Amino acid sequence: MSDDGLKFPDAFHHQAGTGQRSSGAYFGTDVLTGLVAGMDEFLTDPDGRWKQYRSLGAAVLGCVPWLDDPALLGAIGRFPSACVVVTKQELKKRGRQKFEQLKQYAQQGNGFPAEVFAEMTDLVSRYDGPPPAVGPYSYRAGLRVPSIRSFGFRKIGSRPVPLIHAKMFLLGHLWWHDEDGSPAGVVDVTGFTPKRLWVGSTNGTESSRLGLEFGVWLDDPDLLADAEQFLVKVMRSSESIDPDDDLFEPEYVSVEYDDEALYEAMRDSYDVPSENDE
């Protein structure tokens, strides 16, 4: 935090509670305390408010322009699955030490399994070369998105650029089941159920605790679904925390499918005669 003595009075710190330990709205200074406390309460779930049948563990998706607050980074790291996207960071000397620490979090974090979302099941990294052609017997390890990602354009000098400015964190559970109504009757399916959403004005930075900010926990089902859709789009179009590209160049691209080979495999499995069969 700032060490120059500039600070608003504590009277500006206010929580409008709803009777729960870490719910409701937060106003004024140190609003990040409400976000971190709510994340930790979700993980421990002392009242069983967010139980999930066949849970694979708690998960968090988020986006925020800037992120360096140690307590918030620690809370993100305690989730079994996590991905938070920040705006593409400037490569300048000032603030470089905190950025290097953020890169370490990105490398050491748990990440998030991409196959949970239909929009991300067929993705590979463009850094690995041309997208592979996927046939009926191809094997691809599931993509796991790193825990901290970047998005958008990098600001160079005084040039203004669009940036991701939304501040939101969506908490939920990954889950599994093995029944989907297919002829086989048994198939492993994983998914994500959103449970609560944090939205507000505060950045994820240590210095933001000194400013007058706002944040609130919400659990409206329609809002949760829309927030999930938005955050998945952002994650799908993200890049590594320190990419070479200064422009908007999403890392993940879709694989190509060998339709002819897939058709032949399907035909053989159902013993359907082709035009060349006698």
N, C-alpha and C positions, 0 to 999 in steps of 0.2 A: 504494500500500500504506500500511499504518499507519505513522506516523512517531513514535509514542510509545515506541518501544523494546521493546514487548511482543512476544516471539518465542519459539517453541519451539526447542529445540536441533536442530541439523542431523541429529543421530543418529536422529531420527524419520523421516527421509526414506529410503524403501526401495523398491527395484524387485525384484519376483520375475520375472525374465526367463524366456523360453522359447527362448533362443538366437538370436532375431531382434532387429534393432536397436530396434524400437519396438513390441514386443509384450509380452504378459504383464500382470501386475498392478502397480499402484503404491499405496503406502501412506504415510501420514504427511503431511508438509508438501509444498507445491509440486507437488501431484498434477496440476495443469493442464499441467505440462510434458510429461507422458506423453500427454495428449490432443493437444496441439499438435504434438508430435514425430511422433505416429502419423499425423496428418492430412497433414503435410508429406511423410512417407515414402510415403504412399499416392499423393500427387500425382506424386512423382518416380518411384516404383516401381522402384528400382535393381536389384532381383533379378527383375523380371517376375512378381511374385507375384499381381498383380491385373489382368493384361492382359484386355482385353475385345474380342472380335471386332466389327468395325464400330462401334467406340465413338464416341459423340458428345461424349465428355469426362467427366471425373470429376464426381461430384455428391454433395452431402451434405444429409441431412435431420436435423433435431435438435429437441430441446426442452430447456429449462432454465429454472428460475424467473427468474433474474436474470442479466444479461449485460453486462459492461463491460470485461472484460480485453482490453487492446490486442492482445496476442499471439494470443489466441483469435479476436478479431474479424478480425485480419489473415489468419489461416489460413482462416476461412470465406470471406473475400473473394477468396482465391486459387482457389477452386473455380469452374469455368465455370458451374455451376448449384448454387444453395444456397437453402435455406429453413430457418431456425431460429425456433421459436416460444417466446416467453417469456410468463410470467404478465402479465396486464394491470397496467401500472405505476401506482403511486400518483402523484397530481399534487401533490407537496409540494415546498417550496423546497429542502430538503436532498436532495442527489443530482441536482438538476435539470440541472446542467451535463453530467454523464455521460449523463443521459437524452437531452439534446439531441444529443450525439454519437452515441448509438445511433440516433436518428431519421435522422441523416445517413447512417449505414451502410445503413439500410433503404431510403433513397431512391437511393443510389448503387450498391447491390449488384447482382449479376447476376440474382438471382431464380431461379425454378424453373418450367419449362413444365408447366402443369397437365394437358395432354392425354396425358402419359406414363401416367397412371393412369386406369383406366376410371371410377373413382368421381368423377373431376373433369373429364371431357370435356365436360359440358353445363352448366358453371357460368358465371355472370356476376355482377358486383357489384351488390348491391341499391342502391348509391349512384347507379347509372346509370339508375334508374327502374324501372318494371315490367319483368319478364322478357319478352324478345321472343318472338314466335311464330315458330318456325323451320319453314320450308317446304323443298321440294326444291331450290330455287335460292338459298336464303339463304347469305350469306357472313358468317362471324364470325371475326375474328382470334383466334388461340389465346390463351388466358389465361395470363399469366406471373405467378406469385405472387411478391411482393417477398421479398427475402432475409431480412428480420426481420419477424416478425408477433407479435401478442399474442393472448391466449386467456383467456376466463373472465370474472371479475368484478373490478371495481376496488375496492380497499379504501379506505373513507372513514372517517377518524377511527379509533376503536378497534373498529369493527364487524368481526368475523371473517368471512371469505368463503372458499369453496373456491378453490383455486388449482392450477395445473399445477405439480407438484413433482417430476416425473420428470426425471432428468438422463441424456440419452442422445443419441448422435450416430451416425447410420448412414451409412457411406460406400459408394459404389458407382459404377456407370457408366451413363450413358444410352447407348442403342444404337439402331440402325435396321436394318430389312430391307425388302425390297419384294416378298416372296412370302408370301401367306397362304392359298393354296388356293382363292381366290374364282374365279368364272367369268372375271373379267377377267384373272386371273393375275398382275397387277402392282398393288401398292398400297403406299404408304409407311406403314410401321408403326414407331412408336418405343416404347421401353420402358425400364425401370430394373432393373438387376441389383444387389442388395445384396452386398457383399463382406466387410465387417467392421463390428462394432458396439462402441461404447464405452458402458459403463454404470458408474455410480459414485455417490458421495455429493456430490461437489463441485459448487458452483455455477459459473457462468461469469464470476465476478467476480474482480477483481484481489485483493481482500481474502481470497478463499477460499484463496489460495496460502499464507496464514499458518496456516490451521487444519489439524487432523489429519483427513485425508480418505482416500478409497479410490476407485480406478478400475481398470477392466480392459478389455482388448480381447478380443473373442470372435468366432468365425466359424462357429458351429454353424448349418447351413442352416435348420433349423426355427425357431430363435430369430431369425435374420435375417428370415425371412418374417413372423413374428409382429410383430417390431419395425416392419417396413415398414408393415404393416396399421395398427398403432396410430398411427404418425406421420402417415400419410396422412389418417386420421380427424381428427387434431388440426389438420393444415394445412387440411383442407376446412372446418373450423368456426372458423377463425381470423379475426381482424380486423386492421386496420392497426395499426401500433405505437402510435398515439396517437388512438384513436377517441373520439367524443363519448359513446358509450354506456358507462355504468358497469356495466350488467348484461351477461349472456351473450347477445350478439346477433351471430351469425356473419354475416360480410359476404357470403359467396357463396350464391347461390340458383340453382336449376335453371331452365333455359329451358323454355318450353312448346313442344310440337310440334304443327304443323298436320296432324293425322292425315289429314284428308280430302284435302288437297293432296298429301301424300306418297303416299297410295293412288292418286290420279289419275295422278301422275307414274309410279308403278310400273306401273300398268295400261297407260299409253301406251307405256312402254318395252318391254313384252312383248306389246303389241298384243292385250290381252285385252278382248273386247267387254263393255260394261256392259249393265245391264238396259234402258237406253233405246236401245241400238243395234238397228237392224233386221237 
